[in-house]
Amino acid sequence: MGYTHYWHRPPTIPDGLWDHIQRDFDELVLPLSDAGVVLAGGLGKGPPEITKDVIRFNGPEECGHSANEELMIPYPSNDAEGIGPSSTAIDGDFFGVGVTVKHRCCNGSCCYETFTLEKAIDDSREEADEDGLYVDYVKTGFRPYDIAITCVLLIAKHWLGNQFVVHSNGADAQWSDARRICQKVLGYGDWFGIIEEAIMEETITKAGQDDERPDERHVTRRTLTEYQPPEMS
Ligand SMILES: [Zn+2]
């Protein structure tokens, strides 16, 4: 239900590629801060971890932003992007259970779910997908640090290619901030976009032991993709 990014990753990211990912994200920390995206440690306190083993951060718990009582379960509206105050964020209703917002904002604490990308995971703990990749995800509440998360995912996609698959609730507009910052600071970003496809999702409804039937519904799957720039002639 909450706004979520998903990624499929290899069990170990090779040294050289991890170095690129770590270095590129390191270069974004100050520009992100200048843009209003301040990063804290995984639990919202202390500095973010950007090391040879892990990239782990959250928004700061004590950020000084003001709360908005009406900001329950914020979800971006179609064109939502950027960051702004919570007082002007709400622009609609989200299926009667939450609100839609037109920009990222904070509700008195910029801290939400911890984002973690490890160089190597313990691959005994879960099953790989058909490509040998392991899935992970983070819900961001469309807090400001959502921009930093989309930057890390874009950077990892750039360096790992088809070994890193990103699905997201976010559409092109919600990825525009990461694209712009990565292009400006790192020289890549413009050629990333979100491809949308309609897929059937099957969920088993368990109404009782004799009444187990697949429940199908159409969902939109969004995938981060790096396009090939046209050949210069
Ligand atoms: Zn805040």
Boltz pocket constraint, residues with backbone or C-beta under 6 A from the ligand:
constraints:
  - pocket:
      binder: B
      contacts: [[A, 60], [A, 61], [A, 63], [A, 64], [A, 65], [A, 106], [A, 107], [A, 108], [A, 109], [A, 110], [A, 111]]
      max_distance: 6.0
